[in-house]
Protein backbone atom coordinates (compact mmCIF):
# COMPACT_ATOMS: atom_id res chain seq x y z
CA UNK A 1 0.00 0.00 0.00
CA UNK A 2 1.95 3.05 -1.19
CA UNK A 3 1.38 6.46 0.43
CA UNK A 4 -1.70 8.46 -0.70
CA UNK A 5 -1.12 10.29 -3.95
CA UNK A 6 1.90 8.18 -4.79
CA UNK A 7 1.25 5.49 -7.36
CA UNK A 8 4.60 3.81 -7.10
CA UNK A 9 7.17 3.80 -4.31
CA UNK A 10 10.64 2.44 -5.14
CA UNK A 11 11.50 -0.65 -3.11
CA UNK A 12 8.26 -0.70 -1.08
CA UNK A 13 9.02 -4.27 0.05
CA UNK A 14 12.51 -3.20 1.08
CA UNK A 15 11.07 -0.38 3.15
CA UNK A 16 8.72 -2.80 4.91
CA UNK A 17 11.64 -5.12 5.62
CA UNK A 18 13.59 -2.19 7.05
CA UNK A 19 10.76 -1.26 9.42
CA UNK A 20 10.32 -4.87 10.55
CA UNK A 21 14.06 -5.04 11.14
CA UNK A 22 13.93 -1.91 13.29
CA UNK A 23 11.10 -3.39 15.31
CA UNK A 24 13.00 -6.63 15.78
CA UNK A 25 16.29 -4.98 16.71
CA UNK A 26 15.14 -2.93 19.72
CA UNK A 27 13.69 -3.98 23.05
CA UNK A 28 11.56 -0.83 23.04
CA UNK A 29 10.94 1.16 19.86
CA UNK A 30 8.87 4.32 19.68
CA UNK A 31 8.10 5.77 16.25
CA UNK A 32 7.53 9.45 16.94
CA UNK A 33 7.86 13.05 15.86
CA UNK A 34 10.10 15.49 17.62
CA UNK A 35 7.32 18.05 18.21
CA UNK A 36 4.68 15.58 19.47
CA UNK A 37 3.73 16.05 23.18
CA UNK A 38 2.14 12.56 23.31
CA UNK A 39 5.45 11.03 22.23
CA UNK A 40 7.19 12.84 25.07
CA UNK A 41 4.63 11.55 27.59
CA UNK A 42 5.24 7.96 26.46
CA UNK A 43 9.00 8.33 26.74
CA UNK A 44 8.68 9.81 30.21
CA UNK A 45 6.37 6.98 31.31
CA UNK A 46 8.71 4.29 29.99
CA UNK A 47 11.27 5.80 32.34
CA UNK A 48 14.98 5.16 32.94
CA UNK A 49 14.58 1.38 33.29
CA UNK A 50 13.67 1.09 29.63
CA UNK A 51 16.00 3.85 28.44
CA UNK A 52 18.82 1.45 27.55
CA UNK A 53 16.50 -0.25 25.04
CA UNK A 54 14.84 2.94 23.80
CA UNK A 55 15.13 4.02 20.16
CA UNK A 56 13.50 7.17 18.85
CA UNK A 57 12.75 7.47 15.14
CA UNK A 58 12.08 11.10 14.19
CA UNK A 59 10.22 11.68 10.95
CA UNK A 60 12.49 14.32 9.56
CA UNK A 61 13.94 12.11 6.83
CA UNK A 62 12.81 12.01 3.22
CA UNK A 63 11.22 8.59 3.63
CA UNK A 64 9.50 9.47 6.94
CA UNK A 65 5.97 9.68 5.43
CA UNK A 66 6.53 6.40 3.59
CA UNK A 67 7.65 4.70 6.82
CA UNK A 68 4.49 5.96 8.48
CA UNK A 69 2.43 4.37 5.71
CA UNK A 70 4.23 1.07 6.29
CA UNK A 71 3.26 1.36 9.97
CA UNK A 72 -0.37 1.93 8.94
CA UNK A 73 -0.26 -1.29 6.94
CA UNK A 74 1.35 -3.16 9.84
CA UNK A 75 -0.73 -1.78 12.73
CA UNK A 76 -3.79 0.03 11.31
CA UNK A 77 -2.58 3.02 13.34
CA UNK A 78 -1.94 6.32 11.58
CA UNK A 79 -0.94 8.42 14.60
CA UNK A 80 2.24 8.70 16.64
CA UNK A 81 3.63 7.65 18.97
CA UNK A 82 3.54 4.08 17.71
CA UNK A 83 5.08 1.81 20.32
CA UNK A 84 6.59 -1.69 20.03
CA UNK A 85 8.00 -3.70 22.93
CA UNK A 86 10.01 -6.86 22.24
CA UNK A 87 8.49 -7.01 18.78
CA UNK A 88 4.89 -6.70 20.08
CA UNK A 89 2.78 -3.75 18.96
CA UNK A 90 1.50 -1.90 22.04
CA UNK A 91 -0.19 1.05 20.32
CA UNK A 92 -0.32 4.80 20.75
CA UNK A 93 -0.04 7.06 23.77
CA UNK A 94 -3.27 6.04 25.51
CA UNK A 95 -2.75 2.32 24.89
CA UNK A 96 0.84 2.49 26.20
CA UNK A 97 -0.16 4.37 29.35
CA UNK A 98 -3.00 1.94 29.97
CA UNK A 99 -0.64 -1.01 29.47
CA UNK A 100 1.67 0.51 32.05
CA UNK A 101 -1.18 0.96 34.55
CA UNK A 102 -2.46 -2.62 34.24
CA UNK A 103 1.04 -4.14 34.34
CA UNK A 104 1.05 -5.68 30.87
CA UNK A 105 3.79 -3.31 29.68
CA UNK A 106 6.06 -4.42 32.52
CA UNK A 107 5.46 -8.05 31.57
CA UNK A 108 6.45 -7.32 27.99
CA UNK A 109 9.58 -5.59 29.20
CA UNK A 110 10.38 -8.53 31.46
CA UNK A 111 10.54 -6.31 34.57
CA UNK A 112 10.98 -8.22 37.82
CA UNK A 113 12.01 -11.46 36.10
CA UNK A 114 15.33 -13.08 35.27
CA UNK A 115 14.15 -14.15 31.84
CA UNK A 116 16.29 -12.74 29.05
CA UNK A 117 14.73 -12.06 25.67
CA UNK A 118 17.62 -13.76 23.81
CA UNK A 119 19.78 -16.85 24.23
CA UNK A 120 22.99 -14.82 23.91
CA UNK A 121 24.17 -11.26 24.21
CA UNK A 122 26.30 -11.74 21.12
CA UNK A 123 26.61 -14.32 18.37
CA UNK A 124 29.70 -14.10 16.17
CA UNK A 125 29.37 -15.77 12.78
CA UNK A 126 32.84 -16.80 11.67
CA UNK A 127 35.73 -18.29 13.62
CA UNK A 128 38.61 -16.49 11.95
CA UNK A 129 41.04 -14.11 13.61
CA UNK A 130 38.61 -11.19 13.77
CA UNK A 131 35.65 -13.23 14.99
CA UNK A 132 37.70 -14.97 17.67
CA UNK A 133 39.17 -11.68 18.90
CA UNK A 134 35.74 -10.05 19.13
CA UNK A 135 34.10 -13.02 20.85
CA UNK A 136 36.82 -13.44 23.47
CA UNK A 137 36.86 -9.71 24.26
CA UNK A 138 33.07 -9.64 24.69
CA UNK A 139 33.23 -12.70 26.94
CA UNK A 140 35.97 -11.08 29.03
CA UNK A 141 33.59 -8.14 29.51
CA UNK A 142 31.02 -10.48 31.03
CA UNK A 143 28.77 -11.15 28.05
CA UNK A 144 27.25 -14.46 27.02
CA UNK A 145 28.78 -15.22 23.62
CA UNK A 146 28.48 -17.88 20.92
CA UNK A 147 30.77 -18.47 17.92
CA UNK A 148 29.38 -20.28 14.88
CA UNK A 149 32.02 -21.40 12.40
CA UNK A 150 31.80 -23.77 9.45
CA UNK A 151 34.19 -24.34 6.56
CA UNK A 152 32.43 -25.33 3.35
CA UNK A 153 34.80 -27.87 1.71
CA UNK A 154 36.53 -26.85 -1.52
CA UNK A 155 35.49 -28.58 -4.78
CA UNK A 156 38.34 -31.02 -4.11
CA UNK A 157 37.07 -31.68 -0.58
CA UNK A 158 39.63 -29.71 1.46
CA UNK A 159 38.46 -28.42 4.82
CA UNK A 160 40.12 -27.28 8.06
CA UNK A 161 39.64 -26.38 11.71
CA UNK A 162 38.95 -23.31 13.82
CA UNK A 163 41.00 -20.19 13.16
CA UNK A 164 39.95 -18.95 9.73
CA UNK A 165 41.91 -18.35 6.54
CA UNK A 166 45.03 -16.81 8.09
CA UNK A 167 45.80 -19.70 10.39
CA UNK A 168 44.78 -22.57 8.14
CA UNK A 169 45.22 -21.60 4.50
CA UNK A 170 46.75 -18.14 4.55
CA UNK A 171 49.36 -16.15 6.46
CA UNK A 172 50.72 -18.92 8.68
CA UNK A 173 51.36 -21.76 6.19
CA UNK A 174 52.31 -19.20 3.51
CA UNK A 175 55.05 -17.68 5.69
CA UNK A 176 56.31 -21.13 6.70
CA UNK A 177 56.58 -22.30 3.08
CA UNK A 178 58.24 -18.99 2.22
CA UNK A 179 60.74 -19.77 4.98
CA UNK A 180 61.34 -23.21 3.44
CA UNK A 181 62.29 -21.48 0.19
CA UNK A 182 64.56 -18.98 1.99
CA UNK A 183 66.37 -21.87 3.69
CA UNK A 184 67.08 -23.36 0.28
CA UNK A 185 68.72 -20.09 -0.80
CA UNK A 186 70.60 -19.93 2.51
CA UNK A 187 72.02 -23.40 1.84
CA UNK A 188 73.39 -22.21 -1.48
CA UNK A 189 74.86 -19.08 0.12
CA UNK A 190 76.41 -21.05 2.97
CA UNK A 191 79.15 -22.59 0.79
CA UNK A 192 80.58 -19.09 0.21
CA UNK A 193 80.70 -18.64 4.00
CA UNK A 194 82.75 -21.80 4.45
CA UNK A 195 80.10 -24.45 5.02
CA UNK A 196 80.98 -27.76 3.39
CA UNK A 197 78.55 -30.63 2.91
CA UNK A 198 78.69 -33.70 0.72
CA UNK A 199 75.10 -34.95 0.98
CA UNK A 200 72.94 -34.08 -2.00
CA UNK A 201 70.43 -31.38 -1.06
CA UNK A 202 66.85 -31.86 -2.13
CA UNK A 203 63.44 -30.84 -0.83
CA UNK A 204 60.77 -33.23 0.48
CA UNK A 205 57.26 -31.79 0.03
CA UNK A 206 55.53 -34.36 2.23
CA UNK A 207 57.84 -33.70 5.19
CA UNK A 208 57.25 -29.95 4.94
CA UNK A 209 53.45 -30.26 4.66
CA UNK A 210 53.24 -32.68 7.57
CA UNK A 211 55.27 -30.42 9.84
CA UNK A 212 53.26 -27.33 8.91
CA UNK A 213 49.91 -29.09 9.28
CA UNK A 214 50.93 -30.43 12.69
CA UNK A 215 51.68 -26.89 13.81
CA UNK A 216 48.38 -25.60 12.42
CA UNK A 217 46.55 -28.43 14.21
CA UNK A 218 48.05 -27.26 17.49
CA UNK A 219 46.77 -23.74 16.77
CA UNK A 220 43.27 -25.07 16.00
CA UNK A 221 43.20 -26.87 19.33
CA UNK A 222 44.56 -23.82 21.14
CA UNK A 223 41.73 -21.64 19.83
CA UNK A 224 39.12 -24.12 21.03
CA UNK A 225 40.72 -24.26 24.47
CA UNK A 226 40.87 -20.45 24.60
CA UNK A 227 37.17 -20.13 23.80
CA UNK A 228 36.30 -22.72 26.43
CA UNK A 229 38.40 -20.93 29.06
CA UNK A 230 36.51 -17.72 28.36
CA UNK A 231 33.15 -19.59 28.46
CA UNK A 232 32.40 -18.82 24.82
CA UNK A 233 30.05 -21.39 23.29
CA UNK A 234 31.53 -22.75 20.05
CA UNK A 235 29.58 -24.66 17.42
CA UNK A 236 31.08 -26.10 14.26
CA UNK A 237 27.94 -25.30 12.29
CA UNK A 238 26.82 -23.24 9.29
CA UNK A 239 24.85 -20.16 10.37
CA UNK A 240 21.95 -18.67 8.45
CA UNK A 241 19.56 -15.91 9.54
CA UNK A 242 15.91 -16.96 9.42
CA UNK A 243 14.35 -13.90 11.07
CA UNK A 244 15.50 -10.84 13.05
CA UNK A 245 17.76 -11.83 15.95
CA UNK A 246 17.54 -15.54 15.10
CA UNK A 247 19.85 -17.92 13.22
CA UNK A 248 19.67 -21.54 12.19
CA UNK A 249 22.89 -23.54 12.75
CA UNK A 250 23.44 -26.68 10.65
CA UNK A 251 26.27 -29.04 11.56
CA UNK A 252 28.14 -31.50 9.34
CA UNK A 253 25.54 -34.19 9.94
CA UNK A 254 22.72 -31.90 8.82
CA UNK A 255 21.34 -31.45 12.34
CA UNK A 256 19.76 -28.05 12.90
CA UNK A 257 19.60 -25.91 16.03
CA UNK A 258 18.23 -22.39 16.51
CA UNK A 259 19.78 -19.55 18.47
CA UNK A 260 18.88 -15.95 19.25
CA UNK A 261 21.02 -13.00 20.26
CA UNK A 262 20.68 -9.33 21.03
CA UNK A 263 23.53 -8.53 18.63
CA UNK A 264 25.43 -10.26 15.85
CA UNK A 265 28.90 -9.79 14.38
CA UNK A 266 29.53 -11.05 10.85
CA UNK A 267 33.11 -12.25 10.38
CA UNK A 268 32.65 -14.83 7.63
CA UNK A 269 35.69 -13.87 5.55
CA UNK A 270 36.29 -14.74 1.90
CA UNK A 271 37.01 -17.78 -0.26
CA UNK A 272 38.98 -18.04 -3.53
CA UNK A 273 37.22 -17.13 -6.77
CA UNK A 274 37.22 -19.59 -9.68
CA UNK A 275 37.63 -18.80 -13.37
CA UNK A 276 34.22 -20.00 -14.52
CA UNK A 277 35.65 -22.01 -17.40
CA UNK A 278 35.47 -25.72 -18.28
CA UNK A 279 37.62 -27.79 -15.95
CA UNK A 280 38.48 -25.16 -13.33
CA UNK A 281 36.71 -26.66 -10.30
CA UNK A 282 37.22 -30.22 -11.49
CA UNK A 283 40.96 -30.14 -12.05
CA UNK A 284 42.48 -26.98 -10.52
CA UNK A 285 43.43 -26.12 -6.97
CA UNK A 286 43.42 -22.85 -5.01
CA UNK A 287 45.39 -21.68 -2.00
CA UNK A 288 42.68 -23.40 0.09
CA UNK A 289 44.04 -26.73 -1.20
CA UNK A 290 47.74 -26.02 -1.66
CA UNK A 291 49.01 -25.93 1.92
CA UNK A 292 47.72 -29.39 2.80
CA UNK A 293 48.26 -30.95 -0.62
CA UNK A 294 49.41 -34.54 0.07
CA UNK A 295 51.74 -34.68 -2.93
CA UNK A 296 54.30 -32.38 -4.53
CA UNK A 297 52.50 -30.25 -7.16
CA UNK A 298 55.30 -30.62 -9.72
CA UNK A 299 55.32 -28.34 -12.76
CA UNK A 300 52.82 -25.63 -11.79
CA UNK A 301 50.91 -22.87 -13.55
CA UNK A 302 49.72 -20.11 -11.23
CA UNK A 303 46.83 -18.14 -12.71
CA UNK A 304 46.59 -14.60 -11.37
CA UNK A 305 48.78 -11.71 -10.27
CA UNK A 306 47.43 -11.11 -6.77
CA UNK A 307 49.73 -11.23 -3.75
CA UNK A 308 48.49 -14.79 -3.14
CA UNK A 309 49.49 -15.75 -6.69
CA UNK A 310 52.98 -14.25 -6.50
CA UNK A 311 53.69 -15.52 -2.99
CA UNK A 312 52.70 -19.09 -3.90
CA UNK A 313 54.63 -18.97 -7.17
CA UNK A 314 57.64 -17.64 -5.29
CA UNK A 315 57.94 -20.32 -2.66
CA UNK A 316 57.09 -23.13 -5.10
CA UNK A 317 59.95 -21.97 -7.31
CA UNK A 318 62.11 -21.53 -4.22
CA UNK A 319 61.83 -25.23 -3.33
CA UNK A 320 62.90 -26.17 -6.84
CA UNK A 321 59.69 -26.55 -8.87
CA UNK A 322 59.09 -25.41 -12.45
CA UNK A 323 56.65 -22.50 -12.05
CA UNK A 324 54.89 -20.20 -14.52
CA UNK A 325 52.53 -17.29 -13.73
CA UNK A 326 49.76 -16.32 -16.15
CA UNK A 327 48.94 -12.62 -15.79
CA UNK A 328 45.83 -10.98 -17.25
CA UNK A 329 46.96 -7.37 -16.79
CA UNK A 330 49.18 -5.97 -13.99
CA UNK A 331 50.97 -7.40 -10.97
CA UNK A 332 49.72 -6.68 -7.45
CA UNK A 333 46.77 -4.44 -8.31
CA UNK A 334 46.31 -1.81 -5.59
CA UNK A 335 49.98 -1.83 -4.61
CA UNK A 336 52.70 0.55 -5.80
CA UNK A 337 53.33 -0.51 -9.38
CA UNK A 338 57.03 0.31 -9.46
CA UNK A 339 57.54 -1.96 -6.46
CA UNK A 340 55.30 -4.65 -7.95
CA UNK A 341 57.25 -4.75 -11.21
CA UNK A 342 60.57 -4.87 -9.37
CA UNK A 343 59.33 -7.80 -7.27
CA UNK A 344 58.17 -9.57 -10.43
CA UNK A 345 61.46 -8.90 -12.23
CA UNK A 346 63.37 -10.49 -9.34
CA UNK A 347 61.15 -13.58 -9.52
CA UNK A 348 61.77 -13.80 -13.26
CA UNK A 349 65.57 -13.68 -12.87
CA UNK A 350 65.25 -16.52 -10.35
CA UNK A 351 63.39 -18.88 -12.66
CA UNK A 352 59.69 -17.98 -12.51
CA UNK A 353 58.27 -17.63 -16.02
CA UNK A 354 55.58 -15.00 -16.67
CA UNK A 355 52.94 -15.43 -19.38
CA UNK A 356 51.67 -11.88 -19.85
CA UNK A 357 48.31 -10.73 -21.19
CA UNK A 358 46.69 -14.17 -21.34
CA UNK A 359 43.65 -15.70 -19.63
CA UNK A 360 42.73 -19.41 -19.50
CA UNK A 361 39.64 -20.49 -21.39
CA UNK A 362 39.77 -24.26 -20.81
CA UNK A 363 41.45 -26.84 -18.58
CA UNK A 364 41.66 -30.47 -19.73
CA UNK A 365 42.93 -33.50 -17.86
CA UNK A 366 45.41 -35.51 -19.91
CA UNK A 367 46.47 -37.96 -17.24
CA UNK A 368 45.20 -38.85 -13.78
CA UNK A 369 47.57 -39.12 -10.85
CA UNK A 370 49.09 -37.29 -7.94
CA UNK A 371 49.69 -34.78 -9.42
CA UNK A 372 48.69 -36.02 -12.88
CA UNK A 373 48.89 -33.93 -16.05
CA UNK A 374 46.71 -31.05 -17.31
CA UNK A 375 46.42 -29.11 -20.55
CA UNK A 376 45.73 -25.38 -20.34
CA UNK A 377 44.29 -23.41 -23.24
CA UNK A 378 44.46 -19.62 -22.92
CA UNK A 379 43.53 -16.64 -25.06
CA UNK A 380 45.40 -13.35 -25.44
CA UNK A 381 43.75 -10.29 -23.91
CA UNK A 382 45.12 -8.16 -26.74
CA UNK A 383 44.25 -10.24 -29.78
CA UNK A 384 43.29 -13.68 -31.04
CA UNK A 385 46.49 -15.53 -30.10
CA UNK A 386 46.04 -18.86 -28.33
CA UNK A 387 48.45 -20.33 -25.78
CA UNK A 388 48.59 -24.03 -24.93
CA UNK A 389 50.70 -25.62 -22.21
CA UNK A 390 50.94 -28.77 -20.12
CA UNK A 391 51.34 -28.73 -16.34
CA UNK A 392 51.04 -31.09 -13.40
CA UNK A 393 49.11 -28.57 -11.30
CA UNK A 394 47.11 -25.40 -12.02
CA UNK A 395 46.71 -23.05 -9.05
CA UNK A 396 44.00 -20.39 -9.39
CA UNK A 397 44.66 -17.16 -7.48
CA UNK A 398 42.61 -14.47 -9.21
CA UNK A 399 40.95 -12.98 -6.14
CA UNK A 400 38.47 -13.83 -3.39
CA UNK A 401 34.71 -13.50 -2.86
CA UNK A 402 33.00 -12.48 0.36
CA UNK A 403 31.02 -15.24 2.11
CA UNK A 404 27.85 -13.21 2.55
CA UNK A 405 25.34 -14.29 -0.09
CA UNK A 406 24.13 -17.52 1.51
CA UNK A 407 23.73 -16.65 5.18
CA UNK A 408 20.22 -15.17 5.06
CA UNK A 409 21.14 -11.50 5.19
CA UNK A 410 18.25 -10.74 2.85
CA UNK A 411 15.83 -12.11 5.46
CA UNK A 412 16.81 -9.44 7.97
CA UNK A 413 17.45 -6.61 5.53
CA UNK A 414 21.27 -6.32 5.73
CA UNK A 415 22.47 -4.57 2.60
CA UNK A 416 25.45 -5.83 0.61
CA UNK A 417 27.31 -4.50 -2.39
CA UNK A 418 25.79 -6.67 -5.11
CA UNK A 419 28.92 -6.39 -7.28
CA UNK A 420 31.31 -7.96 -4.79
CA UNK A 421 29.14 -9.29 -1.98
CA UNK A 422 30.85 -7.04 0.56
CA UNK A 423 29.01 -5.23 3.34
CA UNK A 424 28.94 -1.42 3.67
CA UNK A 425 29.32 -0.37 7.31
CA UNK A 426 29.58 2.81 9.35
CA UNK A 427 32.85 3.94 10.92
CA UNK A 428 31.83 1.78 13.89
CA UNK A 429 31.44 -1.39 11.75
CA UNK A 430 27.61 -1.21 12.03
CA UNK A 431 25.53 -2.41 9.08
CA UNK A 432 22.27 -0.79 8.03
CA UNK A 433 20.51 -3.15 10.47
CA UNK A 434 21.30 -1.68 13.91
CA UNK A 435 21.91 -4.95 15.77
CA UNK A 436 24.21 -6.44 13.09
CA UNK A 437 27.90 -5.54 12.78
CA UNK A 438 30.63 -6.77 10.41
CA UNK A 439 34.42 -6.97 10.57
CA UNK A 440 37.30 -8.31 8.52
CA UNK A 441 37.65 -9.07 4.83
CA UNK A 442 33.93 -8.78 4.09
CA UNK A 443 33.84 -5.01 4.71
CA UNK A 444 33.29 -2.92 1.60
CA UNK A 445 36.22 -0.62 0.88
CA UNK A 446 38.35 -1.75 3.84
CA UNK A 447 41.67 -3.58 4.03
CA UNK A 448 41.75 -7.38 3.84
CA UNK A 449 44.36 -8.01 6.53
CA UNK A 450 44.28 -10.27 9.57
CA UNK A 451 45.63 -7.73 12.10
CA UNK A 452 43.02 -5.22 10.93
CA UNK A 453 40.22 -7.72 11.61
CA UNK A 454 41.64 -8.51 15.05
CA UNK A 455 41.94 -4.84 15.99
CA UNK A 456 38.46 -4.04 14.67
CA UNK A 457 36.94 -7.01 16.53
CA UNK A 458 38.44 -6.12 19.89
CA UNK A 459 37.57 -2.44 19.63
CA UNK A 460 34.02 -3.25 18.54
CA UNK A 461 33.46 -5.44 21.61
CA UNK A 462 34.80 -2.68 23.86
CA UNK A 463 32.49 -0.09 22.30
CA UNK A 464 29.48 -2.38 22.63
CA UNK A 465 30.12 -3.58 26.17
CA UNK A 466 32.72 -1.41 27.92
CA UNK A 467 31.67 2.14 27.03
CA UNK A 468 34.70 2.72 24.81
CA UNK A 469 34.58 5.19 21.93
CA UNK A 470 37.82 4.12 20.19
CA UNK A 471 37.34 3.10 16.56
CA UNK A 472 39.56 1.04 14.30
CA UNK A 473 41.96 3.20 12.30
CA UNK A 474 42.09 1.97 8.71
CA UNK A 475 44.65 4.59 7.63
CA UNK A 476 48.40 3.91 7.27
CA UNK A 477 48.10 0.19 7.92
CA UNK A 478 51.40 -1.60 7.16
CA UNK A 479 51.58 -4.86 5.24
CA UNK A 480 54.09 -7.11 3.50
CA UNK A 481 53.91 -9.28 0.39
CA UNK A 482 56.09 -12.34 0.99
CA UNK A 483 57.43 -12.73 -2.52
CA UNK A 484 60.97 -14.17 -2.75
CA UNK A 485 62.19 -10.58 -2.46
CA UNK A 486 59.77 -9.33 0.21
CA UNK A 487 57.84 -6.09 -0.35
CA UNK A 488 56.77 -4.07 2.68
CA UNK A 489 54.70 -0.90 2.54
CA UNK A 490 52.77 1.59 4.63
CA UNK A 491 50.73 4.52 3.38
CA UNK A 492 50.06 5.47 -0.22
CA UNK A 493 51.36 3.90 -3.44
CA UNK A 494 53.13 6.51 -5.58
CA UNK A 495 50.37 6.47 -8.22
CA UNK A 496 47.68 7.23 -5.65
CA UNK A 497 49.78 9.88 -3.91
CA UNK A 498 50.22 11.71 -7.22
CA UNK A 499 46.48 11.49 -7.86
CA UNK A 500 45.56 12.82 -4.42
CA UNK A 501 48.22 15.50 -3.92
CA UNK A 502 49.60 16.29 -7.37
CA UNK A 503 53.11 15.39 -8.51
CA UNK A 504 54.41 18.93 -7.93
CA UNK A 505 53.47 18.72 -4.25
CA UNK A 506 55.44 15.52 -3.65
CA UNK A 507 59.09 14.66 -3.16
CA UNK A 508 60.06 11.01 -3.69
CA UNK A 509 63.36 9.86 -2.17
CA UNK A 510 64.71 6.50 -3.32
CA UNK A 511 67.73 4.24 -3.43
CA UNK A 512 68.92 0.79 -4.40
CA UNK A 513 70.79 -1.16 -1.74
CA UNK A 514 72.76 -4.36 -1.32
CA UNK A 515 72.26 -6.27 1.96
CA UNK A 516 75.59 -7.12 3.57
CA UNK A 517 74.58 -10.79 3.82
CA UNK A 518 74.37 -10.95 0.03
CA UNK A 519 77.79 -9.48 -0.72
CA UNK A 520 79.92 -12.55 0.01
CA UNK A 521 77.69 -14.87 -2.11
CA UNK A 522 77.81 -12.04 -4.67
CA UNK A 523 74.13 -12.16 -5.58
CA UNK A 524 71.39 -9.72 -6.48
CA UNK A 525 73.34 -6.48 -6.29
CA UNK A 526 71.22 -3.37 -7.00
CA UNK A 527 68.00 -5.36 -6.75
CA UNK A 528 66.71 -4.31 -3.33
CA UNK A 529 64.99 -0.94 -3.46
CA UNK A 530 63.58 1.58 -0.99
CA UNK A 531 61.60 4.77 -1.39
CA UNK A 532 59.57 7.22 0.64
CA UNK A 533 56.93 9.61 -0.65
CA UNK A 534 56.80 12.97 1.14
CA UNK A 535 54.12 15.67 1.10
CA UNK A 536 55.88 19.01 0.59
CA UNK A 537 52.76 20.89 1.73
CA UNK A 538 52.90 19.22 5.17
CA UNK A 539 56.52 19.70 6.22
CA UNK A 540 57.64 16.77 4.04
CA UNK A 541 55.54 14.34 6.02
CA UNK A 542 56.01 10.72 4.91
CA UNK A 543 52.77 9.56 3.28
CA UNK A 544 54.18 6.48 1.54
CA UNK A 545 56.82 4.00 2.70
CA UNK A 546 58.06 1.18 0.45
CA UNK A 547 60.86 -1.35 0.79
CA UNK A 548 61.82 -4.35 -1.35
CA UNK A 549 64.33 -6.60 0.31
CA UNK A 550 64.96 -9.28 2.94
CA UNK A 551 62.95 -9.03 6.16
CA UNK A 552 60.79 -6.28 4.67
CA UNK A 553 58.00 -7.02 7.12
CA UNK A 554 60.25 -6.56 10.16
CA UNK A 555 61.55 -3.27 8.71
CA UNK A 556 58.12 -1.92 7.83
CA UNK A 557 56.54 -2.65 11.22
CA UNK A 558 58.79 -0.21 13.08
CA UNK A 559 58.54 2.56 10.53
CA UNK A 560 54.73 2.18 10.53
CA UNK A 561 54.65 3.30 14.15
CA UNK A 562 56.72 6.35 13.23
CA UNK A 563 54.40 7.16 10.31
CA UNK A 564 51.41 6.96 12.65
CA UNK A 565 53.18 9.53 14.83
CA UNK A 566 53.65 11.92 11.90
CA UNK A 567 57.12 10.98 10.58
CA UNK A 568 58.79 13.61 8.38
CA UNK A 569 61.88 13.50 6.18
CA UNK A 570 63.67 15.79 8.64
CA UNK A 571 63.03 13.34 11.48
CA UNK A 572 64.40 10.50 9.34
CA UNK A 573 67.51 12.57 8.63
CA UNK A 574 67.98 13.13 12.37
CA UNK A 575 67.61 9.41 13.14
CA UNK A 576 70.84 7.48 13.53
CA UNK A 577 70.78 4.21 11.64
CA UNK A 578 71.88 0.81 12.88
CA UNK A 579 74.88 -0.37 10.88
CA UNK A 580 75.09 -2.65 9.06
CA UNK A 581 71.36 -3.21 8.42
CA UNK A 582 69.10 -2.87 5.42
CA UNK A 583 66.72 -0.58 7.33
CA UNK A 584 69.36 2.09 7.82
CA UNK A 585 68.99 3.20 4.18
CA UNK A 586 65.89 5.13 5.24
CA UNK A 587 68.02 7.33 7.50
CA UNK A 588 70.52 8.21 4.75
CA UNK A 589 68.36 8.72 1.64
CA UNK A 590 69.25 11.92 -0.16
CA UNK A 591 68.50 11.28 -3.85
CA UNK A 592 65.12 12.37 -5.18
CA UNK A 593 63.43 11.00 -8.28
CA UNK A 594 63.03 14.52 -9.60
CA UNK A 595 66.81 15.03 -9.54
CA UNK A 596 67.42 12.13 -11.89
CA UNK A 597 70.63 11.23 -10.04
CA UNK A 598 72.10 7.72 -10.08
CA UNK A 599 71.01 5.40 -7.23
CA UNK A 600 73.01 2.22 -7.94
CA UNK A 601 75.27 1.02 -5.12
CA UNK A 602 78.76 -0.43 -5.33
CA UNK A 603 78.67 -1.97 -1.85
CA UNK A 604 76.60 -2.29 1.28
Secondary structure, DSSP 8 states (H G I E B T S, - for coil): ---TT-S--TTHHHHHHHHHHHHHT-SEEEEE-TT-HHHHHHHHHHHHHHHTTEEEEES-STTHHHHHHHHHHHHS--SS-EEEETTEEEESHHHHHHHHHHTHHHHHHTTT----SSSEEEEEE--SHHHHHHHHHHHHTT--EEEE------TT-----TTHHHHHHSHHHHHHHHHHHHHHHHHHHHGGGT----S-----HHHHHHHHHHHHHHHHHHHHHHHHHTT-EEE-SEEEEEETTEEEEE-TT--EEEEEEEEEEE---EEE----SBTHHHH-B-HHHHTT-SS---SEEEE--SHHHHHHHHHHHHTT--EEEEESS-SSTTS-HHHHHHHHHHHHHTT-EEEETEEEEEEEEEE-SSS-EEEEEEEESSSS-EEEEEESEEEE-S-EEETTTTSSHHHHT----TTT--B---TTSB-SSTTEEE-GGGBTTS---HHHHHHHHHHHHHHHHS--------SS--EEE-SSS-EEEEE--HHHHHHHH-GGGEEEEEEEE--THHHHHT--TTTEEEEEEEEGGGTTEEEEEEEESTTHHHHHHHHHHHHHTT-BHHHHHHS---TT-STTHHHH---BGGGT-----S--
